[in-house]
């Protein structure tokens, strides 16, 4: 149980760190035009979490989706706002057509993440 709780607690910290690193690149005008390496890197982290517990891997995925873009946008120069949608990534291009769906998907991700937390800790209660 302790391992699961530690892993779940580290996920948001890792998401903030990823956003902080990317924001630093943006502040230096180092733009990201190809997101595949980041997708592969972050996907690998979710797979590693899933080895310990598949629900924690899913938890990481949903927490990342819920948090990353908003944190990155607020850390970038000019504080673009929590629901800023960029123009480069495939998800940006899709959600720029459906901004309300973008916001709803972030909120649903939080709900799913909290449900996963309850499922993960329930056997220990």
Secondary structure in CASP SS format (residue, H / E / C, confidence):
PFRMAT SS
TARGET T0000
AUTHOR 0000-0000-0000
METHOD secondary structure of the structure
MODEL  1
X C 1.00
X H 1.00
X H 1.00
X H 1.00
X H 1.00
X H 1.00
X H 1.00
X H 1.00
X H 1.00
X H 1.00
X H 1.00
X H 1.00
X H 1.00
X H 1.00
X H 1.00
X H 1.00
X H 1.00
X H 1.00
X H 1.00
X H 1.00
X H 1.00
X H 1.00
X H 1.00
X H 1.00
X H 1.00
X H 1.00
X H 1.00
X C 1.00
X C 1.00
X C 1.00
X C 1.00
X C 1.00
X C 1.00
X C 1.00
X C 1.00
X H 1.00
X H 1.00
X H 1.00
X H 1.00
X H 1.00
X H 1.00
X H 1.00
X H 1.00
X H 1.00
X H 1.00
X H 1.00
X H 1.00
X H 1.00
X H 1.00
X H 1.00
X H 1.00
X H 1.00
X C 1.00
X H 1.00
X H 1.00
X H 1.00
X H 1.00
X H 1.00
X H 1.00
X H 1.00
X H 1.00
X H 1.00
X H 1.00
X H 1.00
X H 1.00
X H 1.00
X H 1.00
X H 1.00
X H 1.00
X H 1.00
X H 1.00
X H 1.00
X H 1.00
X H 1.00
X H 1.00
X C 1.00
X C 1.00
X C 1.00
X C 1.00
X C 1.00
X C 1.00
X C 1.00
X C 1.00
X C 1.00
X C 1.00
X C 1.00
X C 1.00
X C 1.00
X C 1.00
X H 1.00
X H 1.00
X H 1.00
X H 1.00
X H 1.00
X H 1.00
X H 1.00
X H 1.00
X C 1.00
X H 1.00
X H 1.00
X H 1.00
X H 1.00
X H 1.00
X H 1.00
X H 1.00
X H 1.00
X H 1.00
X H 1.00
X H 1.00
X H 1.00
X H 1.00
X H 1.00
X H 1.00
X H 1.00
X H 1.00
X H 1.00
X H 1.00
X H 1.00
X H 1.00
X H 1.00
X H 1.00
X H 1.00
X C 1.00
X C 1.00
X C 1.00
END
